[in-house]
Amino acid sequence: MKITLYPKYFVRRPFARAAEFFSAGYEILYPEYRRKGMTAWQHYVIDGRRKGYDNGNNPPDGVFFREGYELEYPDVRASGENAWHHYATKGYAQGRDNGIHPGETVRKLA
């Protein structure tokens, strides 16, 4: 394995947690990594994890509302796909809303 970027920050077994990392979610949660010219994974390993950033799988309520998203888009709920993964990989690019926001009237799931 050849490592060319940031050799002084070499992490032992750098891909040990790559399976838990969700790059599309990380891109939405922390867009500032793009300004540094890194991939989402590089930013997480070098800087994000140290700062306490999430691995892209658990968005805070201020960013995404899982129940509201499933209410607004029943096709996602019917597919059985993880709502956050759907939003990050498809819904965001399609311009879908991130769910019902706090204070709005909420319908109960059927």
N, C-alpha and C positions, 0 to 999 in steps of 0.2 A: 504494500500500500504506500503510495507516494503522497506526502503531505506538503503542500506548497504554501498554503495560506497560514499565517499566524503560527509559525513553528514554536514560539516561546509559550504559546497557550495550549500546547499539545495536551490532550486529555487522555488519560489511560482508558483504553477500551471506549473510544469516542462514540461508537455506534451502539453501545449497550442499551440505551433507552430510545433508540430511533423508532422502534415499533410503537412506542407510546406517544410519539410526537405527531401532531397533526398540523402540517404546514399551512393548509388553506385557512384553518382557524387562527393560527399564529399571525398570518398576514393581516387578517381583519383586526385582531386585537392590538397588534403592535406594528403599525405601518412605518414607524420611524427607522426600522432596520434597513429599509430600502435606501435611505440616504447614506448609509455607511457602505454600500456596495457589496453586501453579503447576501447569502441565501438565508432563508428563515432559519434553517437548522444551524448554520454557522453562527448566526446571531444568538440563538438560544444557548448553544454550548459555550460560546465565548463570553457573552455578556448577559443574556436574558435570565439564565438560571441563577446566576449570582445576584441579580437584582430582584429575584423572587417572581419572575414572570411565569405565567402558566404555560404549559406545553401545547396549548392550542385546543385542548379538549374540554375545558370547563370555563365558558365565558361568564363574566359577572352579569347580574341582572340588568345593569345599566347598558349592556351591549346587546343582549339577546334574551328574549322571553320565550322559552320553550313551549309552555302551554298556550300562549297567545299565538305563536306561529302555527302550532297544530290546529288551533281553532280557525285561523284565517285561511289555512291551506289544508283542507281535509285530505287532499291527495297524498300529502306527505305522511300523515297519520295512517292512512290506508296502506301505504307501501311498507310500513314497518321500519323504514329507515330512520336513523337517529336524526332528529330535527336539526340540531346544530350542524351536523355533518352535511345535511342537505342544503342548509342555508349557506354555509361557507363554500361549498363546491359548486352549487347551482343557483340557489335563490338570490344570493347577493348580486351575481352577474346579471340575473334576470330582472333586477330592480324590485324584488319582493321586499315587503316590510319585515322588520325583525321581530314582529309579534305585537300583541296588545300591550300597551304601556300602562304602568301603574296609574290608577285613578280613572281609567276608562272602564266602561261597563264590560264585565266579563260574562260570557255565556258559559254554561256548564258543558263539559264534554258529554256526548251522547253515550 
